[in-house]
C-alpha cells in the first residue's frame, strides 16, 4: 500500500475455519460498505460444502445476499496478496502473518446456533467491519447502511 503517488486499494482477507458463516458475513459487509474501494476476499483452511443457511438468512434480513457465495480454500496466494488479514476465532492458533497487519476477532461461530444468536453475531461482525472501514477509508460513513 506504499510506494506510489496513487493509493492502491487495500486488500482484506477474512479467514475462519470453514469459510461458511463468519468470514462470509464479514466479507459481504465490507464489500457492501467499501463500494469497490477495497479488495475483499475470504477463505478457510477446511472449507465447508456450502455457506451456512442460518448465516444466509440472517444476512438477508439486513438486505445482504450471500446465498450465491461458495466457501473457498484459504490459499497461500490469498494470504500473500492481503494487506490485512482478519482471522475469526483463531486466537489460540499458531497462525502468524508477519508480512501484513493481522487482527483476530474473537467472534463466536454461528453455525448450529438459534436465530437470535446468529443475529447477534451478525451484528457484532457488522460493527467490527464498520470500525475497520473507518480505518481503511477515513471519512467513509457507514452507519446508515
ChimeraX attribute file (.defattr): number of C-alpha atoms within 10 A of each C-alpha:
attribute: neighborCount
match mode: 1-to-1
recipient: residues
	/A:1	10
	/A:2	7
	/A:3	7
	/A:4	7
	/A:5	6
	/A:6	8
	/A:7	9
	/A:8	13
	/A:9	15
	/A:10	16
	/A:11	18
	/A:12	25
	/A:13	24
	/A:14	28
	/A:15	28
	/A:16	25
	/A:17	21
	/A:18	23
	/A:19	29
	/A:20	29
	/A:21	28
	/A:22	30
	/A:23	25
	/A:24	27
	/A:25	28
	/A:26	27
	/A:27	25
	/A:28	22
	/A:29	24
	/A:30	24
	/A:31	17
	/A:32	14
	/A:33	20
	/A:34	19
	/A:35	9
	/A:36	11
	/A:37	15
	/A:38	19
	/A:39	18
	/A:40	21
	/A:41	23
	/A:42	29
	/A:43	26
	/A:44	20
	/A:45	14
	/A:46	15
	/A:47	18
	/A:48	17
	/A:49	12
	/A:50	16
	/A:51	23
	/A:52	22
	/A:53	15
	/A:54	18
	/A:55	27
	/A:56	20
	/A:57	18
	/A:58	23
	/A:59	23
	/A:60	13
	/A:61	11
	/A:62	12
	/A:63	10
	/A:64	15
	/A:65	16
	/A:66	22
	/A:67	15
	/A:68	8
	/A:69	14
	/A:70	18
	/A:71	21
	/A:72	21
	/A:73	18
	/A:74	22
	/A:75	12
	/A:76	8
	/A:77	8
	/A:78	16
	/A:79	21
	/A:80	13
	/A:81	15
	/A:82	22
	/A:83	17
	/A:84	20
	/A:85	24
	/A:86	20
	/A:87	25
	/A:88	22
	/A:89	17
	/A:90	17
	/A:91	12
	/A:92	8
	/A:93	8
	/A:94	6
	/A:95	10
	/A:96	9
	/A:97	13
	/A:98	7
	/A:99	12
	/A:100	14
	/A:101	12
	/A:102	18
	/A:103	15
	/A:104	15
	/A:105	17
	/A:106	12
	/A:107	17
	/A:108	17
	/A:109	17
	/A:110	20
	/A:111	16
	/A:112	12
	/A:113	14
	/A:114	10
	/A:115	14
	/A:116	10
	/A:117	16
	/A:118	23
	/A:119	20
	/A:120	14
	/A:121	22
	/A:122	24
	/A:123	16
	/A:124	16
	/A:125	22
	/A:126	20
	/A:127	16
	/A:128	16
	/A:129	21
	/A:130	22
	/A:131	12
	/A:132	14
	/A:133	20
	/A:134	14
	/A:135	11
	/A:136	18
	/A:137	14
	/A:138	9
	/A:139	9
	/A:140	13
	/A:141	12
	/A:142	15
	/A:143	9
	/A:144	4
	/A:145	10
